[in-house]
Amino acid sequence: MIPQRSLRLRLFLLILTPLVLLAFLLGIWRFNVAQKTAQELFDESLLSAGLAISRDVAISGGDALLPSTRSMIREASGGEIFYHVTGPGGSYVTGYAYPPTSAASTQQDPYSPHIFESVHREVPVRVLRMTERITLENLVGDATVTVWQLMADRNAFANQLSIRAAILMGILLTTLAIVVWFGVARGLRPLLDLQEAIALRSPDDLSVIKRSVPIEVRGIVKTLNRLFAQVEHSINAHQTFISEAAHQLRNPAAAVQSMAEALQEAKTDEDRGKRISELVIAAKNSATVAEQLLSLERLRQPTHQDQMDEIDFRSVVEEACAEMGVHILAKGIDFDVTMPDAAIMVSGDRVFLIEAIKNLLDNAVKHGGAKLNRISVVLQCDSGSVSLTVADDGAGLSPDQSGAAFARFSQLEHSEGSGLGLSIVSAVAHRHGGLISINQVERGASVTLKLPIVL
């Protein structure tokens, strides 16, 4: 058997997995935002430095930069700023000797600041170039200020922002994971309490579970309570069956023992032959009771679909009547069977159906009394069902006696029967989705077994 994860772990993973995925996507977004933010901040820093240098050159005539400008250049956010200034005619004014170069600019306004990326001394840099018209001593012309900064400084700043965001999200996820782990455990506490309540149940105590549980678990508790009730009913039924079976088998067993003892004491061959016949009848009655008890117990078991076959009910009736007809005719009783010519298909267990019909016929023979002269079997189809009626002209049976007639071990009057015949027929009818009923007739008894047919 493959081991399953605990419910706590499953819920933990179900809750945390999408959150981790969301955090990963947020981390990618935050990294891109950090890159963009760093670029904007550094570009603004380059622009501020360029404007400040241009101003200082104009004021000092190219001789010096103000201390505040030098301080800004040294302490620019994230790294140092480098610069190069040329005056009218491209003459060198101040700064580093060789600025980064770029491809020809395609911008229309030559006095608009131009930002681009380049390589200076084999190091990637971000460059801002701006041109302004200035006056240096007696010269009037364009002055170009080029400022640049290392891309590594920008990337380090962006990575620092990303790392801070990642650390913050990591702390939040860790805190959330701890809260979820212990929160799920607390949320599953009612299930653990329910487990304890179920563990207290035993065959001697199948009482319903009454403790308060969450809405999501109420269906499980309701199903368990229904199952407990069914199990308790089944146990009680088995105990009742065992008690009744022991009681009913005691009498036939005692009769067999008594006949056997009487056989031992028989003094003549005639008396011995009589005792042997009585012993055989008692043994048959004992075997019949045992077989009927076993049939009732088998009928109590749940019906599985693979136990049901589509069978021609006429052949079932023919087989049962052929087996019982010999005994009925041997007693001098007229026996008639009427059936339609067409096949009548039903879904059922052939063995149980045959046993039910034989019990109907056996019941008519055993309870018909001295007036019994005729037994008839009539098979006919109605809309969607088939009816089998067994009628006799014997002692009689009325519909108001149904409760006692179909009860186990019940007899309306003393006879050689066990009181199980009609109980078995009723159980077979119920197992096959049918009905058993006693008909109102002027004379004798009439019992009808009704079953659904396969259309």
Secondary structure, 3 states (H helix, E strand, C coil): CCCCCCHHHHHHHHHHHHHHHHHHHHHHHHHHHHHHHHHHHHHHHHHHHHHHHHHHHHHHCCCCCCHHHHHHHHCCCCCCEEEEEECHHHCEEEECCCCCCCCCCCCCCCCCCEEEEEEECCEEEEEEEEEEEEEECCEEEEEEEEEEEEHHHHHHHHHHHHHHHHHHHHHHHHHHHHHHHHHHHHHCHHHHHHHHHHHCCECCECCCCCCCCCHHHHHHHHHHHHHHHHHHHHHHHHHHHHHHHHHHHHHHHHHHHHHHHHHHCCCCHHHHHHHHHHHHHHHHHHHHHHHHHHHHHHHHCCCCHHHCEEEEHHHHHHHHHHHHHHHHHHCCCEEEEECCCCCCEEEECHHHHHHHHHHHHHHHHHHCCCCCCEEEEEEEEECCEEEEEEEECCCCCCHHHHHHHCCCCCCCCCCCCCCCHHHHHHHHHHHCCCEEEECCCCCCEEEEEEEECCC
